[in-house]
Amino acid sequence: MKNFFLFTIMLLVFLTKVQACVPTISSPRMNVFSQNSILFCDNDDTEVLSTQLYDSYQWYKQEWAAVPPGTPNPNPWIAIQGANSQTLTINGTDDLLYYFKVVVVQGACSAESQAVLADGYAFGLPYMIANFEQGTVQYQGNGVYNVCNGASVILENGFDQVYGLHTWYKCIPVDLPPVSGDPCIIQNENGDTYTATTSGFYGFWACTSYCPDICLFLGLPAFIQLNFGDWSFCSLGNPEFSSNHVKLYPNPTTQLLFVGNQSDNQKTLLKIMDMSGKVVFSMSDYHYGEPIDLSKLEAGSYLLVSETEEGKIFRNKFVKK
């Protein structure tokens, strides 16, 4: 019994030492958009990397290389001179697009952490999707829509996961950035969507949620004009329906995605972007109704943009589980 007790104590001590010698790197900006990466907002940004408490430390950096997935990075790991503490401060000027790792020593144990990437902050420019109720709208051209009284139009930022605070406008703003008291600002509306029920010239100003000091204006050419009224087509029973979307299913999807119908019988240019605006999949001759294998995409939200041979552009958001 005594021997078993001693063995148990020794095993626990051994496991504690082994567990204590498994360094990980953490920082406030880790894993915001992608796993094991840190995003800088601009070149003046600094970020502190840290690991657990050990006897000694040595930090290393390796320059990023554009190589296919699974191919080793040809650039060497270089020991950072003087980087021998529990933390390491990096910045957006000297350390952008470098990998970092730390080698630690705890008693007789020596181990290194998994590498993390100091990435650039690439994000998609804001754009607006207008969602109309079927049978309530006619497109007049040049961003002008006639909408039936009593209907509503849901306006949304296509990159809603990137942007946080929004300022919605119903006419041409007085000045930029938004000025308090501007009569064009829609009061108390700061989310990524706005439901319009009255006539106006609609658009928004939005600040990125990750870098709140970086704000972008949805330029006036991207605004749309909604004219609500009792238009003649509202009572015809077969009005024109305008939409920014095309049929897409299943949504959410776990592997296969279908766009449009097989009966459409036409080719289209197709791109899929993640919520940072990076193109992660593209096809130049996609046939509507063909299955798209998305098994290699990470789980998350994506934007699908398709353009027909006639030049019509459709935008859909979908979720990959």
C-alpha positions as MATLAB code, in Angstrom:
seq = 'MKNFFLFTIMLLVFLTKVQACVPTISSPRMNVFSQNSILFCDNDDTEVLSTQLYDSYQWYKQEWAAVPPGTPNPNPWIAIQGANSQTLTINGTDDLLYYFKVVVVQGACSAESQAVLADGYAFGLPYMIANFEQGTVQYQGNGVYNVCNGASVILENGFDQVYGLHTWYKCIPVDLPPVSGDPCIIQNENGDTYTATTSGFYGFWACTSYCPDICLFLGLPAFIQLNFGDWSFCSLGNPEFSSNHVKLYPNPTTQLLFVGNQSDNQKTLLKIMDMSGKVVFSMSDYHYGEPIDLSKLEAGSYLLVSETEEGKIFRNKFVKK';
ca = [
       0.000    0.000    0.000;
       2.867    2.336    0.921;
       4.653    1.615   -2.355;
       1.455    2.332   -4.296;
       1.043    5.624   -2.417;
       4.625    6.679   -3.218;
       4.173    5.661   -6.863;
       1.028    7.765   -7.091;
       2.790   10.804   -5.640;
       5.723   10.388   -8.031;
       3.335   10.013  -10.975;
       1.480   13.180  -10.032;
       4.749   15.070   -9.677;
       5.895   13.772  -13.056;
       2.615   14.721  -14.747;
       2.712   18.159  -13.131;
       6.217   18.749  -14.475;
       5.275   17.532  -17.932;
       2.156   19.679  -17.964;
       4.125   22.685  -16.734;
       6.562   22.345  -19.624;
       4.033   22.812  -22.428;
       4.318   26.519  -23.309;
       1.556   28.371  -25.120;
       1.526   31.933  -26.450;
      -1.320   34.272  -25.563;
      -2.196   37.885  -26.308;
      -5.317   40.093  -26.213;
      -5.575   39.922  -30.017;
      -5.065   36.217  -30.481;
      -7.572   34.221  -32.573;
      -9.904   37.127  -33.388;
     -10.400   36.134  -37.034;
      -8.155   33.114  -37.578;
      -6.530   30.487  -35.385;
      -3.044   31.165  -33.969;
      -2.770   34.622  -35.495;
      -2.638   38.226  -34.328;
      -3.914   41.098  -36.439;
      -2.443   44.611  -36.421;
      -4.647   47.606  -37.207;
      -1.754   49.724  -38.518;
       2.027   50.025  -38.441;
       2.050   51.916  -35.132;
       0.345   49.087  -33.277;
       2.178   47.091  -30.626;
       1.150   43.818  -29.067;
       2.513   41.884  -26.084;
       2.972   38.132  -26.461;
       3.253   36.155  -23.254;
       3.662   32.588  -22.050;
       3.501   30.784  -18.713;
       6.059   31.168  -15.933;
       9.257   29.141  -16.527;
      12.887   29.193  -15.476;
      14.146   30.643  -18.760;
      12.915   31.795  -22.198;
      14.157   32.397  -25.730;
      11.866   33.934  -28.358;
      12.279   33.255  -32.086;
      10.826   34.722  -35.284;
      10.471   33.356  -38.816;
       9.484   35.316  -41.896;
       6.211   34.230  -43.517;
       6.482   32.605  -46.973;
       3.873   32.149  -49.692;
       3.960   28.356  -49.959;
       1.174   25.825  -50.649;
      -0.585   24.329  -47.603;
       1.479   21.518  -46.091;
       4.732   22.778  -47.623;
       7.462   23.678  -45.077;
       8.404   27.322  -44.719;
      11.891   27.692  -46.263;
      12.805   30.667  -44.060;
      14.884   29.911  -40.943;
      13.874   30.497  -37.343;
      16.055   33.271  -35.884;
      16.651   33.811  -32.180;
      15.610   37.352  -31.194;
      18.531   38.968  -29.429;
      17.719   39.899  -25.829;
      14.245   38.282  -25.974;
      14.689   36.182  -22.845;
      11.723   37.156  -20.690;
       8.205   35.845  -20.191;
       6.796   38.458  -22.596;
       7.714   39.808  -26.018;
       6.490   43.117  -27.471;
       6.028   43.136  -31.248;
       4.922   45.942  -33.562;
       3.239   46.436  -36.917;
       6.326   47.889  -38.591;
       9.083   45.361  -37.834;
       7.099   42.213  -37.122;
       4.300   42.141  -39.678;
       4.041   38.769  -41.460;
       6.412   36.963  -39.119;
       5.826   33.803  -37.095;
       6.809   33.758  -33.418;
       7.530   30.967  -30.966;
       9.194   30.634  -27.571;
      11.504   27.920  -26.255;
      11.353   27.494  -22.466;
      13.259   25.555  -19.820;
      11.727   24.314  -16.578;
      14.158   22.265  -14.531;
      15.297   19.386  -16.742;
      12.486   19.991  -19.250;
      12.924   22.017  -22.443;
      10.040   22.636  -24.860;
       8.856   25.069  -27.528;
       5.448   26.596  -28.142;
       3.288   26.378  -31.234;
       4.030   29.185  -33.686;
       1.719   32.193  -34.031;
       1.542   34.584  -36.986;
       1.575   38.378  -36.717;
      -0.719   39.101  -39.645;
      -1.833   42.278  -41.381;
      -5.321   43.588  -40.823;
      -7.006   42.896  -44.155;
     -10.734   43.521  -44.239;
     -13.441   43.797  -46.836;
     -14.765   47.231  -47.740;
     -18.313   47.794  -46.530;
     -21.164   47.404  -48.962;
     -24.912   47.372  -48.595;
     -27.400   44.596  -49.350;
     -31.031   45.628  -49.813;
     -33.616   42.953  -49.043;
     -37.022   43.680  -50.614;
     -40.366   42.049  -49.983;
     -41.434   40.123  -53.052;
     -43.884   42.015  -55.226;
     -43.321   45.412  -53.619;
     -40.563   47.021  -55.701;
     -39.569   48.140  -59.174;
     -35.993   49.064  -60.037;
     -35.739   52.373  -61.906;
     -32.001   52.238  -62.602;
     -29.046   54.186  -61.131;
     -29.716   52.862  -57.635;
     -33.316   54.098  -57.511;
     -36.153   51.822  -56.365;
     -39.907   52.489  -56.242;
     -41.385   50.651  -53.248;
     -45.025   50.124  -52.308;
     -46.357   51.962  -49.260;
     -46.640   49.666  -46.260;
     -43.691   47.510  -47.357;
     -40.278   47.522  -45.701;
     -36.721   47.200  -46.994;
     -34.063   45.633  -44.791;
     -30.664   47.219  -45.446;
     -27.567   45.422  -44.145;
     -23.793   45.630  -44.218;
     -22.456   42.710  -46.247;
     -19.439   42.395  -43.932;
     -21.351   42.629  -40.680;
     -18.838   40.517  -38.724;
     -16.023   42.939  -39.525;
     -17.824   46.174  -38.689;
     -19.271   47.273  -35.364;
     -20.685   50.758  -34.815;
     -22.727   52.058  -37.782;
     -24.106   55.492  -38.602;
     -27.082   55.236  -40.949;
     -28.045   58.083  -43.289;
     -31.318   58.872  -45.052;
     -29.855   61.690  -47.200;
     -26.439   63.063  -48.223;
     -24.446   63.684  -45.011;
     -23.317   67.190  -44.121;
     -19.745   66.152  -43.349;
     -17.515   63.175  -42.566;
     -16.858   61.675  -40.111;
     -20.436   61.893  -38.807;
     -21.256   65.220  -37.171;
     -23.646   65.387  -34.239;
     -26.866   67.103  -35.267;
     -26.570   66.169  -38.953;
     -30.208   65.960  -40.093;
     -29.346   63.067  -42.412;
     -28.305   60.798  -39.528;
     -30.975   58.289  -38.486;
     -31.013   58.645  -34.723;
     -30.529   55.649  -32.401;
     -29.695   53.274  -35.267;
     -26.150   51.921  -34.876;
     -26.388   48.230  -35.803;
     -25.395   46.421  -38.991;
     -28.988   46.477  -40.312;
     -31.668   49.118  -40.724;
     -35.281   48.650  -41.805;
     -36.459   51.429  -44.125;
     -40.175   52.224  -44.412;
     -40.041   55.806  -45.713;
     -38.484   57.490  -48.735;
     -34.850   58.496  -48.539;
     -31.313   58.226  -49.881;
     -29.830   55.471  -47.725;
     -26.282   54.460  -46.836;
     -23.963   54.220  -43.837;
     -20.640   54.997  -42.175;
     -19.148   52.045  -40.254;
     -16.255   51.450  -37.863;
     -14.475   48.110  -37.714;
     -15.138   46.170  -34.530;
     -11.555   44.895  -34.214;
      -9.954   48.291  -34.875;
     -12.525   50.838  -33.683;
     -10.443   53.792  -34.892;
     -10.654   52.563  -38.489;
     -13.942   53.740  -39.962;
     -15.049   53.709  -43.589;
     -17.763   55.512  -45.487;
     -20.115   53.735  -47.846;
     -19.584   56.203  -50.698;
     -22.498   58.054  -52.269;
     -22.443   55.914  -55.463;
     -23.181   52.922  -53.199;
     -26.178   54.617  -51.556;
     -29.638   53.685  -52.812;
     -32.729   55.822  -53.194;
     -36.018   54.373  -51.990;
     -39.232   56.055  -53.145;
     -42.216   54.756  -51.165;
     -45.619   55.380  -52.738;
     -48.868   53.954  -54.086;
     -47.354   52.977  -57.416;
     -49.505   51.469  -60.148;
     -47.622   48.156  -60.075;
     -48.486   47.666  -56.393;
     -51.984   46.396  -57.296;
     -51.182   44.518  -60.512;
     -50.598   41.170  -58.808;
     -47.529   40.402  -60.955;
     -45.029   43.157  -60.179;
     -41.351   43.133  -60.881;
     -39.252   41.805  -58.032;
     -35.709   42.997  -57.574;
     -33.244   41.200  -55.329;
     -29.533   41.054  -54.603;
     -29.767   37.332  -53.921;
     -29.838   34.089  -55.897;
     -31.047   30.714  -54.643;
     -28.436   29.056  -52.407;
     -28.828   25.818  -50.445;
     -28.379   24.180  -47.998;
     -27.619   27.050  -45.638;
     -25.971   26.361  -43.240;
     -23.970   23.654  -45.002;
     -21.498   21.087  -43.722;
     -19.855   20.222  -47.066;
     -21.774   20.752  -50.330;
     -23.318   24.009  -51.502;
     -25.625   24.542  -54.493;
     -26.195   27.884  -56.201;
     -29.164   28.614  -58.444;
     -31.218   25.966  -60.232;
     -30.167   23.378  -62.803;
     -32.873   24.770  -65.075;
     -30.998   28.082  -65.255;
     -28.595   26.386  -67.710;
     -25.966   29.088  -67.731;
     -22.427   29.671  -66.536;
     -21.425   32.222  -63.945;
     -18.311   33.646  -62.317;
     -18.341   32.668  -58.656;
     -16.260   33.848  -55.685;
     -16.475   32.988  -51.989;
     -14.952   35.390  -49.454;
     -14.502   35.102  -45.721;
     -15.596   37.879  -43.392;
     -12.228   39.631  -43.712;
     -12.776   40.002  -47.471;
     -10.227   37.357  -48.497;
     -11.211   35.223  -51.506;
     -11.059   31.604  -50.326;
     -12.696   29.932  -53.353;
     -13.394   30.917  -56.956;
     -14.667   29.401  -60.221;
     -14.779   31.099  -63.609;
     -17.243   28.716  -65.280;
     -19.617   27.545  -62.570;
     -22.836   25.992  -63.884;
     -25.894   26.668  -61.751;
     -26.989   23.616  -59.798;
     -23.534   22.005  -59.620;
     -22.387   20.928  -56.125;
     -19.528   22.972  -54.636;
     -17.340   21.032  -52.207;
     -16.553   23.295  -49.228;
     -15.147   20.597  -46.956;
     -11.765   22.357  -46.825;
     -13.228   25.652  -45.577;
     -13.097   26.400  -41.882;
     -16.377   26.748  -40.018;
     -17.733   30.288  -40.114;
     -19.686   32.848  -42.128;
     -18.900   33.567  -45.780;
     -20.056   35.789  -48.629;
     -20.773   34.275  -52.036;
     -20.682   36.617  -55.048;
     -21.852   35.313  -58.425;
     -21.949   37.168  -61.749;
     -23.941   35.871  -64.709;
     -22.890   36.074  -68.336;
     -25.358   38.951  -68.699;
     -23.506   40.895  -66.014;
     -26.032   40.457  -63.190;
     -24.339   40.254  -59.778;
     -25.822   38.397  -56.795;
     -24.554   38.336  -53.213;
     -25.461   35.751  -50.609;
     -24.232   35.097  -47.094;
     -23.990   31.508  -45.881;
     -22.625   29.573  -42.935;
     -20.193   26.641  -43.120;
     -20.509   24.340  -40.106;
];
